[in-house]
Amino acid sequence: MDGSTRVHVIVGDPIAQVKSPGGITGAFQREGLNAVMVPAHVTPEALTGFVQGLSLARNVDGIVATVPHKFAAYAFCSTATERARLLEAVNVLRRNPDGTWHGDMVDGLACVTSLQKGGCDLAGKRALLVGSGGAGSAIGHALLGAGVASLAIHDADAGRRDRLLALLGNRTVAGSDDPAGYDVVVNATPAGMQAEDPLPMQADRLEPGCWVADVITAPEVTPLLQAARERGCGTRTGLDMFAAVRELIVDVLLERR
């Protein structure tokens, strides 16, 4: 690092769990770039002031938003991709030539890519999504784009679930925490990060042959995924998704998508 290093920042609350700084900095290095990503622990009430101040630094080229900032970060974007505008959420922002921010939301595409790389053909499948926050909204949108026949959405916050159902429209229905009968199940909630967390769904109702994906990166094998494996399900971990999202974030920051 030196005075010409280009800086990218990932903001979250909490932030200690994220793996993006090392992975994305390594990707920059492999591209031959003098650039880094650094973590910043920023609370929701401090986010606006932080981004406003950060925007004044002319060597800051990008911002990655993680929990709980993906919806709030959209407000800082002067331009955005079609999917980000639909969801009104972003997880990566890059500088426009005029110094403003351009946003994209690639969590959903990363989840779909992870499932497909694992061997899951999503076309025509019945899917259950648990969690309709920033990542969940993007995953729901991407699952529909990948051709699932139907998408059931469950969230303890019924109002948030209903907003996503209204947004995504056709092929979506209100679901429950019962995964029986589904071909693909995705946990997009924080449940599983802590040992004492309850399972996000009734794991004893998972059926053999179902694909189960979890967004949580630590622990890598969550209690949900362990239960799914014991029941003969295919699984994709949060680290599998992270590998895909890391590549997509780098592509956005380097203006390749």
C-alpha angles and dihedrals in degrees: 000000000000140000093292095055112125112228131217123181132205114206126198146138105251103019107172093090097058121109098188100097096066096034096049094041087053090050090052090051092051087054089055092247128144094225139118140191118220130187124240124190103217125169120220093253091053097045099093094050091044095052092043090053094042090052090063092064107092094203093059108099105167148021128202116200122207133171122359100005106068096100095038093050091062089071090066094058121101090183131021143171120267093256092049091050091050094049095034087221135106136185099187132041129185131186121267116217090259092055097257123119131263116200138203135175112217102160092099095049089049092054092049091046090051093051092047093048088052090056102263114141103204098190112117095359128139108237134194120201119194111197128032103201125114097302093036093052091052092046092050091051092048095047090056090047089053090058108258110168094225139000124208115196125204127184132158085227100070093188092057091046091051092050090055092046090053091047097050096039121176120051093022128110137169110269138187137225090271109104096186112130097020126119095202129029126184127190108207095167129096090246107127100036091100124048092233095053117119116240112269091229142010098284092184087066095059112117125222112262094031117127115231122193128184127195094208115108100188118076091029093209105042122198087258093055092045090053090047092053091049088055094051098258126146111244140201119193131216088252089057088054091044091056089056096043092049091058092046093049091051090050090053094046091049091047094245093128 
